[in-house]
Structures are given as C-alpha cells and as structure tokens.
Amino acid sequence: MPKVNFERRRAPRAPVHVPIQLAPNGAGQSAELVNLSTSGLCCHFSAAISEMTLVAIELDLPGARGTKVQGAVVRCEKLRGINPPTYEVGVFFTDMSDATRKLLGEFVDQQLVRNVAQ
C-alpha cells in the first residue's frame, strides 16, 4: 500500500533562501531561511535551540525589509554530514502585526507562483 503524506501546516510554505537574523538570546545571529509561510519558517542555524524557546526574527524580504516577528522553536534537528555543525530550526510565529502577516502572505504567494512558472 502506498504511503500517504498528509500536510499538517495550515498555511502554504514557499522555499526562500535568504539570510535572516535570529535572536534566541536577545542578540541577533545570522541564519539561512529555507522556507516561509504566514504561520512559521524553517531556517538553518549554527547552534541548537531548545524547543519552546522564544526567538526574535528579522527578515529582509523584497517589499518587507526589516520585518520583525517573534516565534517559538517547535523543532531543532542537527543536519548530518555538514561541517561546521548546522541545525534545521522550525519556528511557529507567535507575535506579528496584521500588516506584517499580510506582507508575508503576499510574498509567499509571489514565491509560490514563481516556483510554479519555472
């Protein structure tokens, strides 16, 4: 019987590979965004972050430069075979303005359309 993969996310997620600032301890550190939605993101980060840690995030996206949101880490897994050690971190957004959510939604929609056209 074929395995069925059900998507649990509530919002569509678009692949986006740009640098972001992630601040798990108050000081922003560079991370690499992997994908983004209006409800969360996935990024690659240089250190492990405990689940449920609140993080501040700054995104510099076209049309949304300096966008700041807050989220909680929901997943952190060390990537194998990568040196220096790198962690894939999943973040669920916990605080953002309605205007920011709208900007992110428009950006994600544009990325999804761009990916389908390629």
C-alpha positions, 0 to 999 in steps of 0.5 A: 500500500502506498504511503500517504503524506498528509500536510499538517501546516495550515498555511502554504510554505514557499522555499526562500533562501535568504539570510535572516537574523535570529535572536534566541538570546536577545542578540541577533545571529545570522541564519539561512531561511529555507522556507516561509509561510504566514504561520512559521519558517524553517531556517538553518542555524549554527547552534541548537535551540531548545524547543519552546524557546522564544526567538526574535526574527528579522527578515529582509524580504523584497517589499518587507525589509526589516520585518520583525516577528517573534516565534517559538522553536517547535523543532531543532534537528542537527543536519548530518554530514555538514561541517561546521555543525548546522541545525534545521530550526522550525519556528511557529510565529507567535507575535506579528502585526496584521500588516506584517502577516499580510506582507508575508502572505503576499510574498509567499504567494509571489514565491509560490507562483514563481516556483510554479512558472519555472 
